[in-house]
């Protein structure tokens, strides 16, 4: 059978027409995609994606998101991009090599080319010790090129603080300056002059442990909202009140910057404005006073307190930077043995992770809160940085015969220890602590106080055995816990017996 030229021409025209139609569709789809990507996602769209993953029990990580998603978060986060540079696990450098400096320089040149600016204090902020830079980013192309650049460990929009708490830019999670009336059934009294011992201390045999150790010679680092200047028992000579040693000391520093400008160096001072850090300091180290006020677990220990955050929720660029700076400074103090952090967030934060690894490399025993529920973390598992292997994660349970987490506490496989924080069946019975102001007390519980209590017990152990290493102290805590040598899938080694730990 022969095919006429006319039939052949018709076939060619049909094929050409079909290809042209498909090509036109492809071009339109590409144009629409480019048009869509020229606009950032909305805050609601970003949060919905994050919420979906967290509610499904997944770990949210920026590295798993698209270029456009990451860029959208950067745009809504004051155009701040935090870059961890170097090889994998090259989290910090006390003396940066030429190779590492060259990688950083290459990254900055890439950004200058796509952003069309010359670096300045308003566009580039460098971190000490940890291998991190914060840069101003406006263009999607910068994200695309950076993700193809060698020598980058992570890219994170550390200025994005719109997730949770009804999209509030800042929260007041864990904050309270109000005093409360304390039920006399919730404490016992000891010398001198009716110093008050929280009911939960007796659940862990802490008063009995004082016959062997009171924390003398051990310095605890506290990273939180600071310590109130209006509570004399946590400042100056008041810290040495009653039976507490005249040689102990409290020092206060501030690494939190209170500014709308991300590149600002306007430090907000060392004093607590929230109340949370004051409560944690009280739990760990309040003096065995003669004022009839609550006493701390390690009432003869030293305390170095940092105001690194505004509240307990690490949702702000300056809080994240403040915590990482506090960690590196405490890491470089040879006298600091223990670091306590009753703060956190629902996903990992690269620059804090780098700083935790640096402090860990210096032999610090780092305690972190497993999580206390807020309006948007309820139901989540253990939070960051308690999720890290370099930290010791603590949560609270009730005083019932069966292990049950306290009403607001998180639990999970990452938990290492538990502390009793409330009565059975969620009856109100939180530990009493010093208040924000003189002659004031309040109740405070959750995984925050559980963490501070555990840090205090660790100080008792280390004071009893001052030549021990971090590993030896941690092993003693494990051996003195209820489930040892086993580990419960939700509560770790369980409740610690402080008396057994110091014997």
NUSE-785756 format. One line per 2 residues: their letters; for each residue y, z, x of C-alpha. Coordinates in steps of 0.5 Angstrom, whole numbers, plus 500, padded with zeros to 3 digits. Layout:
a	Y,Z,X; ...
// end
This chain:
xx	500,500,500; 507,498,503
xx	513,502,502; 519,498,500
xx	526,500,504; 529,502,498
xx	524,508,497; 524,510,504
xx	532,510,503; 531,515,497
xx	526,519,501; 531,520,506
xx	537,521,502; 533,527,498
xx	531,530,504; 538,530,507
xx	541,533,501; 536,538,500
xx	538,540,508; 545,540,507
xx	545,544,501; 540,549,504
xx	545,549,510; 551,550,506
xx	548,556,503; 546,559,509
xx	553,558,512; 556,562,505
xx	551,568,506; 553,568,514
xx	561,568,512; 560,573,506
xx	556,578,511; 562,577,516
xx	567,578,511; 563,585,508
xx	562,587,516; 570,586,517
xx	571,592,512; 568,599,514
xx	563,602,509; 566,608,504
xx	565,615,506; 561,616,499
xx	557,610,502; 556,613,509
xx	554,620,506; 549,617,501
xx	545,614,506; 545,620,510
xx	543,625,504; 538,620,502
xx	534,621,509; 535,629,509
xx	533,629,502; 527,626,504
xx	525,630,510; 527,625,515
xx	531,627,521; 538,623,521
xx	540,620,528; 546,615,529
xx	542,611,534; 537,609,528
xx	543,606,524; 546,599,524
xx	552,597,528; 556,597,522
xx	554,603,519; 556,607,526
xx	563,603,526; 564,605,519
xx	563,612,521; 568,612,527
xx	573,609,523; 573,614,518
xx	572,619,524; 579,619,527
xx	577,613,531; 573,617,536
xx	567,615,539; 563,620,543
xx	559,616,549; 553,620,553
xx	553,616,559; 547,615,565
xx	540,615,565; 535,618,560
xx	535,625,560; 541,625,565
xx	545,630,561; 549,633,566
xx	552,632,573; 555,638,577
xx	557,632,583; 557,625,580
xx	553,620,584; 557,613,585
xx	552,610,581; 553,614,575
xx	561,613,576; 560,606,576
xx	556,606,570; 562,610,566
xx	567,605,569; 563,599,567
xx	563,602,560; 571,604,560
xx	572,597,562; 568,594,556
xx	572,598,551; 579,596,554
xx	577,589,554; 575,589,546
xx	580,594,544; 586,591,548
xx	588,598,551; 589,601,558
xx	586,608,558; 590,614,557
xx	590,621,555; 591,618,548
xx	585,613,548; 580,617,553
xx	578,624,554; 573,626,559
xx	568,632,559; 567,637,565
xx	559,638,567; 556,634,562
xx	556,626,562; 560,625,556
xx	567,621,554; 570,621,548
xx	574,614,547; 578,611,541
xx	575,605,538; 578,601,532
xx	574,594,533; 566,593,531
xx	566,588,537; 566,594,541
xx	560,598,538; 556,591,538
xx	558,590,546; 557,598,547
xx	550,598,544; 548,592,549
xx	551,596,555; 546,599,560
xx	547,606,562; 549,609,555
xx	544,615,552; 548,615,546
xx	554,613,541; 556,618,536
xx	562,618,531; 564,626,533
xx	570,625,529; 566,624,522
xx	567,631,519; 566,628,511
xx	559,630,510; 558,636,506
xx	562,641,503; 565,636,497
xx	567,632,503; 572,637,505
xx	575,636,512; 573,643,514
xx	569,649,511; 570,656,511
xx	562,657,511; 560,664,513
xx	568,667,514; 570,673,511
xx	575,678,513; 574,683,507
xx	571,690,507; 566,692,503
xx	564,699,500; 557,701,504
xx	551,704,500; 549,710,504
xx	542,708,503; 543,702,507
xx	544,706,514; 542,713,517
xx	547,717,522; 546,719,529
xx	550,722,535; 556,722,536
xx	559,724,530; 555,720,525
xx	555,713,528; 551,709,523
xx	545,705,524; 543,699,520
xx	537,700,515; 534,694,518
xx	534,697,525; 529,702,523
xx	524,696,521; 524,693,528
xx	524,700,531; 530,699,535
xx	533,706,535; 526,708,538
xx	527,703,543; 534,706,545
xx	529,712,549; 528,707,554
xx	534,702,554; 540,701,551
xx	542,694,554; 546,697,560
xx	547,692,566; 546,686,561
xx	552,681,559; 551,677,553
xx	555,671,551; 557,670,544
xx	559,663,542; 562,663,535
xx	569,664,531; 571,669,536
xx	572,677,536; 578,680,532
xx	583,683,535; 584,688,529
xx	577,691,530; 579,696,536
xx	571,698,537; 570,691,540
xx	576,690,544; 578,694,551
xx	577,701,551; 574,702,544
xx	568,698,546; 567,704,551
xx	567,709,545; 563,715,544
xx	556,714,548; 557,707,550
xx	558,707,558; 565,707,561
xx	563,701,565; 561,696,560
xx	566,691,558; 568,685,553
xx	572,679,555; 574,674,550
xx	576,666,551; 578,660,547
xx	575,653,547; 577,651,540
xx	583,646,539; 587,647,533
xx	590,640,532; 590,634,528
xx	590,630,535; 583,629,538
xx	586,628,545; 590,635,544
xx	589,641,549; 592,646,544
xx	587,651,545; 587,656,539
xx	586,663,543; 580,667,543
xx	581,671,537; 577,671,531
xx	580,668,525; 574,667,520
xx	570,674,521; 563,671,522
xx	564,672,530; 566,679,529
xx	560,681,525; 555,678,530
xx	559,681,536; 558,688,532
xx	551,687,531; 549,685,538
xx	554,690,542; 558,695,538
xx	559,701,541; 555,708,539
xx	562,710,537; 564,717,534
xx	568,714,529; 562,714,524
xx	562,706,524; 556,701,525
xx	553,701,532; 550,695,535
xx	543,693,538; 545,693,545
xx	550,698,545; 551,699,553
xx	551,691,554; 557,687,556
xx	560,682,552; 563,675,553
xx	565,672,547; 568,665,546
xx	572,662,540; 569,656,540
xx	569,654,532; 573,655,526
xx	567,657,522; 559,656,523
xx	559,649,521; 559,644,527
xx	562,639,523; 569,638,526
xx	570,634,533; 574,640,536
xx	568,645,534; 563,640,537
xx	567,640,544; 569,647,544
xx	562,649,543; 560,644,549
xx	565,647,553; 563,654,552
xx	556,653,554; 558,650,560
xx	562,656,562; 557,661,560
xx	552,657,564; 556,658,570
xx	557,665,570; 551,669,574
xx	552,675,570; 551,672,563
xx	543,672,562; 543,671,554
xx	547,666,550; 547,667,542
xx	549,662,537; 549,663,530
xx	552,656,528; 549,649,527
xx	549,643,523; 544,639,520
xx	543,633,525; 543,634,533
xx	550,633,536; 549,629,543
xx	555,633,547; 552,640,545
xx	545,638,546; 547,636,553
xx	551,643,554; 545,647,552
xx	540,643,557; 545,645,562
xx	545,652,560; 538,652,560
xx	538,649,567; 541,655,569
xx	536,660,567; 540,662,560
xx	536,665,554; 539,661,549
xx	538,664,541; 540,660,535
xx	540,661,528; 535,657,524
xx	540,656,518; 543,660,513
xx	544,656,506; 551,653,504
xx	553,649,498; 550,643,502
xx	544,645,507; 540,649,501
xx	533,646,502; 534,643,509
xx	529,646,514; 531,649,521
xx	538,646,523; 541,644,530
xx	541,647,535; 535,651,533
xx	531,645,533; 531,644,541
xx	526,646,545; 531,649,550
xx	533,654,544; 530,660,541
xx	530,659,534; 531,665,529
xx	531,666,522; 531,672,517
xx	525,675,512; 525,680,507
xx	522,687,507; 516,685,503
xx	509,686,505; 508,678,505
xx	512,674,509; 518,671,505
xx	524,668,508; 531,671,506
xx	534,668,500; 539,664,504
xx	535,663,510; 531,657,513
xx	524,656,515; 520,651,519
xx	515,650,525; 521,650,530
xx	522,658,528; 520,663,534
xx	522,669,531; 524,673,525
xx	528,679,523; 528,683,516
xx	535,681,513; 534,683,505
xx	530,687,500; 524,684,497
xx	525,680,491; 532,678,494
xx	534,685,492; 541,686,495
xx	540,689,502; 544,686,508
xx	545,689,514; 552,693,515
xx	557,691,520; 564,693,523
xx	569,689,519; 575,685,521
xx	580,691,521; 579,698,524
xx	575,703,520; 573,697,516
xx	565,695,514; 562,689,511
xx	555,687,509; 553,680,513
xx	546,677,513; 542,671,513
xx	539,667,520; 546,669,523
xx	545,676,524; 537,675,525
xx	539,671,531; 544,676,533
xx	539,682,532; 534,678,537
xx	539,677,542; 541,684,542
xx	533,686,543; 533,681,549
xx	538,685,552; 534,691,551
xx	528,688,554; 532,685,560
xx	536,691,562; 529,695,562
xx	526,690,567; 533,687,570
xx	529,683,576; 525,679,570
xx	526,672,569; 528,668,562
xx	520,666,561; 518,674,562
xx	523,676,557; 521,671,552
xx	514,672,553; 515,680,552
xx	518,678,546; 513,674,543
xx	507,679,545; 511,684,541
xx	511,680,535; 507,681,529
xx	503,674,529; 502,674,537
xx	498,670,540; 498,666,534
xx	504,662,531; 506,662,524
xx	508,655,521; 514,657,518
xx	516,664,521; 514,663,529
xx	511,669,532; 514,673,526
xx	518,680,526; 519,683,533
xx	517,691,535; 523,693,539
xx	520,699,541; 513,695,544
xx	518,690,547; 521,695,552
x	515,700,553
// end
